């Protein structure tokens, strides 16, 4: 029988998301998009290395190839949304004590390719080839 209890990490993610939603609803003045963008920047700046450098790289590439996507946080992850729905996000390795960070795509991303396709990619380095591949994926995802 499956255990339906949340792990400590999952419980913390739920608390983070609830805090994000409370923060968003309690803000006064300024645009929501600008505040969400600032939250994403602060989330990136608060990451330990090498997650910080990788998240910054993702932010730079996504901002360049998809300036119409809105940066925000989503369960504490820097993410990029269209019409309020997260399309792509960066999941830091340090959050789950993993060996690599990931670039993930939600179901609104246009990555469909036959009967099976990847929606998550391991990230371990900022190289020209990695930047190019992220740009290609995001470009396809927003098409």
Secondary structure as UniProt FT lines:
FT   HELIX           8..26
FT   HELIX           32..45
FT   TURN            49..50
FT   HELIX           51..65
FT   TURN            67..68
FT   STRAND          70..74
FT   TURN            75..76
FT   STRAND          77..82
FT   TURN            83..84
FT   STRAND          85..91
FT   HELIX           93..96
FT   STRAND          101..105
FT   TURN            107..108
FT   TURN            114..115
FT   STRAND          120..123
FT   HELIX           128..142
//
